[in-house]
Amino acid sequence: MSRKYFGTDGIRGRANGVITPELAMKVGQAAGLAFQRGDYRHRVVIGKDTRLSGYMIENAMVAGFTSVGMDVLLVGPLPTPAVAMLTKSMRADLGVMISASHNLYEDNGIKLFGPAGFKLSDEVERQIEELLDENLDKRLAASRSLGRAKRIDGVHDRYIEFAKRTLPRDISLDGLRVVVDCANGAAYGVVPKALWELGADVISIGVEPDGFNINKECGSTEPEALSRKVREMRADIGIALDGDADRVIVVDERGHVVDGDQLLAVIAESWKEDGRLAQPGLVSTVMSNLGLERFLKGIGLDLVRTAVGDRYVLEQMLAGGYNLGGEPSGHIILSDYATTGDGFVAALQVLAVIQKHQRPVSEVCHRFDPLPQILKNVRYRAGKPLEAVGVKTAISSAEKRLNGHGRLLVRSSGTEPVIRVMGEGDDRILVEEVVDDIVTALGAAAAAA
């Protein structure tokens, strides 16, 4: 059964367009009913990022949850991994993060976590979708059984202490000048403080959210401002998070971007040396560069690939007993510490390696030369461009031209109306040609829809 509401990372869309108060309230009711599994007062933790629409969606979800008898604990702007952690530590039945991650302020979304802090399985999401399409009037709580809502203080400090404890006590960031870009998002109130408490000389940007500037010309998807600031301040490293801080990229002392694949390689090699890898390898997606796979093979580790989406990475990690996984976008999951991607905790692991080796970031974080990889996006308004005859022909022709000497991946985004075209191989010119051919065909199909 195809899913109507959920994508690869919750429910996401234009605020007050796709994500309306009516939908948010109904999600609260449906998810609340799906997670009522005993005769006791059920609780849900709700966090959010800094988008203007967060107020609207938060209040609508409170109405939905309380209407089915769930108590609501509101924690305000906080990173997605912090909400997952608090869901488990507060022994809540459900966690909610209101965020559209790396998207601009016009969009928003709803991410759901189960009582153990993990994102929901496809099966549970299908159950919630079925409830969303039902009339739930007869399943609402009686007047005496309505839920209550309460704002919780001190949650920032709880997450800061959690993150700091992921480092050994003998590791300090003294002497390290760090520029951190919080994307004017959910991490602005916790990450700079945590880095300072660990001893770093901290320069913060992207820490003045106004409801509209989240991810705008800042953060992990637009690291140019971070690169400039690192060079200007002669910093040792730059760290960029996205709007809800579940992903991270790094900028070295020269202002060059280090992506998630390189960070995975750094952590994997370090953990292998320290005997901390639960399995001889890590989990990533089909988007990870072939260079990472070759590097890992060279040090005796495997790369297990999954479909795109950190939830699928985590599912494979749990199934195979791996404790390290992630994506080139910077979603990195360290399951010894967290139940979902945590950009800040991943950054701390990298900082620990840098402090251990006392070498520049440009050396420590360059573990392999990536193969030429071209990724282009084609936005569409309607229809199914991937099913167009011209697109299928272009893809078939591209696969024949690569002839086993590269990889090609064409897929629909799970979070926005975009087709992503990725080509990879040793011959950059050939890769660019086949990707451009497919993009042209997709553009024609989208215009004709």
N, C-alpha and C positions, 0 to 999 in steps of 0.2 A: 504494500500500500504506500503510495507516494505521500509525503508529508505536506500539509497545507500551511502550517504556521512555523514550524521549527526548521532552521537551517543547520549548518555545521556547528554553530556556536549560539544556540538559543534562538530567540525570536528577535528579528531586527528589521528596522525600516524607518521611513521618514516619520518624525515625531508629529503627532496630530494628523498624520496621513495614514500610515500603516499602523503605527503604535498609538492608538487613540486611548482616551480614558476608559471607554467602554471595553476595549480589548484587554487593557491592563487589569481592570476589575474582574473580568471574566477569567483571566489567567489566574488571578489570586484565588478565585472561587474553585476553579478546576484543579489547580495544583494543591490547594488546601484539602479538598475532598480526596484526592488521590493519595495524600500522605497522612490521612487520619486512620491510624492502624491500631487503635486501642482505646480503652475507656479511661482517658486522662486528658488534661489540658494540653493541647498541642501548641507548639511555638514555632515561629518562623523569624529568621534574621534577615533584615533588608538593608543592603548598602547601595551606594550609588556613586557615580562619578560627578563631574561638575557641570554638566549640561543644564541649561535653563529648563528643559523639559523634564528633568529629573523630579522637580517638585510635583508636577502634574501626575506623572506616572506613579511616584511613590504614594501619593495620597489615594489614587485610584486603587492601587494594590492593597493598601491598608483596608480600604472599604471592602474589597473582595475577600481578603483573608478573615477579617473580623466577622463578616456576614456568614461565614461557614463555621464560626466558633474557634478560630485560631487566634492566639495571642501573638502580637507583633512586637519585635525588638528592633528599633531603628538605630542604625549606627552611623548614618550620614556618609559623607564622602570618604571612601576608603578603598584601597586596591582590591581587585577581585580575589586574589589569593588570601587576603586578610578576611574577607567575608566567608570564604570556604573554611578557613581555619577556625573562625569564630562560631560557625554553624556547628562544627564538631565539639569545640571546647565548651560551648554554652548548652550542649546537649539538646539542640533544637532539632525539630523534625524536618526542617527544610531551610535552605538558604537562597536568597535572591540577590543578584547584582543587577542594578539598572545601569546599563552601559551599552554603547555601541563601539566599545574598544577603540580602534584606531580611526574610526570614521569622524567626520566633522560634526559640529554641534547640531546640524539640522536632523541628523539621525539619532535614534536611540534604540535600546534593546533590553531584553529581559533574559538573564542567564539564571538557571536553576541548579541548585546543589542538593543532593540527598543528605541524610543525617550524618553520614561519615565524611562529608565534605567533597564527595566526588560529583562530577557532572552526571546528569541523568543518562541512562541507557536509551537506545532507540525505542525499546519496548515501553518504557515508562513514558517517554515523550508521546508515543502513539496513544497511550491511555489518556493522557491529558488532552490531546487533540480531540479524541472522541467526546470527552466531557465538554470541550469548548463549543462543540456543535450541538450540544443538548440544551434543553431548557432545564435549568437547575433550580427553578423557583421552589419546587417541593423539597429540595435537599438543603435549603438554608437552615441555619440554626434557629432555635426558638429564642424568643426575646431574652429569656433569662440565661441563655447559653452563648450569647454573643461574645466575641473576643475583645481584648483590650489592646491598646497600643502604648508603648513606652520608649522614650529615647534613652539610650545607654551611653553613659560617659566613660572616659578612660580607655576606649578601645584603641586609640592611637598608640598609647604606651604599651598595650598588650601586644600589638603587632610588632612594634619596634623591638621589644624584648625577645619575641619569637625569632625575628630575623637575626638579631645579634647572636643568639644561641646556636645558630647554624655554623658559626665559626668557632674553632678552638680558642680557649681563653688566652693562649699565648700568642695569638695573632693580633697585631695592632696595625692600624692604617696610618700610624705616625709617619710623617715625612712625605706622605702622598698627597699631591694636589689634585683634586677631583672636581671636574665640572659635571654637574648632574642636571639633566633636562627632564622635568616631570610632565611635560606636554600640557601644562595648565590643566592637569587632570587629577585623578584620584589620589596620586601619591604625593602631592605637593606638601601635605602636612606631616608626612612621616619619614620619607627617604632622606632628605637633607639632614634632618635631626639625627637619624640613626647613623649616618656616615660621620657626622661630627662627634657623636658619642664614641665611635670607634677610633677616633683620633685623626681623621683626615682633615686636611685643609679644604673646605668645601666652598665652591662657587656654584650658586643655584640660578638656573634660568627656567622659564616655563612654570613659575610658581605663583602666578597672579591670575587665577581663573576669574572670569567675569560672566560665565554662563555661555559665552559665544566663542571663546578663543581656544577651546580644547583641540589639540592636534593641529592647530592652524600655524603653519610655518614653523613647527617645532615637533619634538618627540621623535620616536623611533622611525616613523615613516618619512619625516622631513628633517634629516640631521644636519642640514647645512649651517643652521645657526649654532649648533653645538660645535661643529668643526671650527667655525670662526672663533668662537669663544675659547676653545682649547688653545688655538694658536695665539690668540691675543693675550691670554693669561699665562702662557707657557706652562700649561698644566701637564701632568703625567698621563692623564686619561680622561675621556669623556664618557658618560653613561647616559643613554637616552631610553626612557620608558615610553610606553604609549598611554592612551587616555585612561585605561584602567589598570595599567602597570602589570599586566600578565605577560608582557614581552619586553625584550631588551636588545639593544645593539650597543656596540662600543665604538668609540673613536680613539685612535692612538695619538701619541704626542705630536704627530705631524698633521693631524686632522683627517686621517684616512679612516674610512668606515670599516669596521669588523663585523661581519654578519653572524647569524646564529650558527651556521655550519662551523665556522672557525671556533666559536665559543664552545660548541659541543666537543670539538677536537681537543681544545685546551683542557677542558674538565675531564674528558675521557682518559687522556694520557696521564694527567695528574692522579686521578683516582686509580688507574691501573698500577702506577708506581707505588701508591700507598696501600694497595690491596683492598680498595673500597668498592670496586665494581662487583655487584651481585652476580653478574653474568659476564662472559667475555665478549662484550659488545654493547651497543646501544640501539635505540629505536628512533627512527626518523621517518619522514614521509617521502613520497615519490618526487617531491620538489628538491630534496637535498642534492647537492652537487656530487657528481661522480668522483670529483677530487677527494671529497670527504671519505667516500667508500674505499678508495685506493689507499688513502692515508691510514685508515683504521686497519685495513688488511695488512699493511706494512708493519704494524706494531702488534699484530696477532689478535685483532678484534673484528667482530662482525658488525655489519650495518643491516638491521632489519627494517624494511620499508613498509609503510602503511598508506592508506588513503590520506588526503589532506585534511587536517583538523587535529588539534591537540587532544581532543577526546579520543580519537582513534589511536593516537600514539600511546596515550595512557592505558587504553584497553589492552594493547599488545604488551606493554610493559608489565601489567598485572598478570596477563596470561603466561608470559614467558619468564617472569621473575627478574626483569631488568629494573635497575634503579636510576637509569639515566636515559632521557629521551628528549626530543624537541623538533623544532622546525627551523629552516633558514631565516624565517621572519623574526626569530628571536623568542618564540615560545619555547621555554626550556623547563622540563619537569624533572625535579630531583625528588623522587618518591620517598627517600629517607626522611625528607623534611615536609613536603607539601603534597597535596592531593590534586593540584592543578598547576599550570604554568605560573611561575613567580619570577618576574623580571629582576626584582631586587635581590632575592636570594641567589639567583644565578650569577648576578653581577658580583656578589660577595665572594662566591667561589672563585671567580676569575681574579678578583683582587687579591685573594689569598695566594694564588699561584704567582702573581706578579711580585708580591712581597717576599715570597719564598725564594725566588730566583734573583731578585734585585736586578732585573734587566728591563730595558724599555718595552713598552707595550707592543710596539711595532715588531719586536722579535718574539716575545712570548706568545702573542696572539696571531702569529702567522705560521700555522702548522702545515699548510699545503698550498699549492698553487691551484686555484679552481679552474676547471675546464670552462671554456667559453659557454656561457648560458644566457640566452636571450628570453626575456619574459615580457610579453605585451598584453595589454588588456583591451578588449573591445566592448564598449557599453552598448546596450540595446534597450529599447522601450517596450517592445512587445514581440510575441511570436517565439519560435524555437529555432534560432539561427543554426544550431548544430545539426539540425535535421535537413537543412537545405542541401540539394544535390551538389551545387557548386562547392560547398564547404566540405562535403564528404569526399569529393574528387580531389580537392586540394590536399586534404589530409593523407589520402592514399598515395598521391604523388610524392608528398614529402617523405613518407615512410620509405618509399622505394629509393629515393635519392640518398637518404641517410644510410640505407643498406646495412644496418647493424653497427654502424660506426658512430652512433649517437643515440640520444633519447628524445622522444617527442611526447608531449603531454598537452592535451586540449580538454579543458573542463569548464563547467559552469561554476561560478562562485556560489558558495552556500550562504553568503551574507549580503550580496548586492547583485543587481542585474548586469553582470559582467561575465564575459567569456575570457578565460585566461589561456594564453598560448605560450607554452614553454618549449624551447628547443635547446639541446645541449650536445656538444661534440668537440672533437679536437680541431675541426676545421671551422673557424669562426665565420668565414664568408659564407660557407654552405649553410650553416645554421641560421644566419641572418636571412638568407634568401628563402628558405623553406618557411620560416616563421612569418616573413612579410607576405608570402603568397597566401598563407592561411588567414592572416589578418585582413588582407584585401578581400578575400572571399566572404569572410564573416561580416565585414563592413557592408558589402553589397547585399548580403542576405538581411542584415538588420535594417538597411534603408528600404528594402522592398516589403518588409513586414507591415 
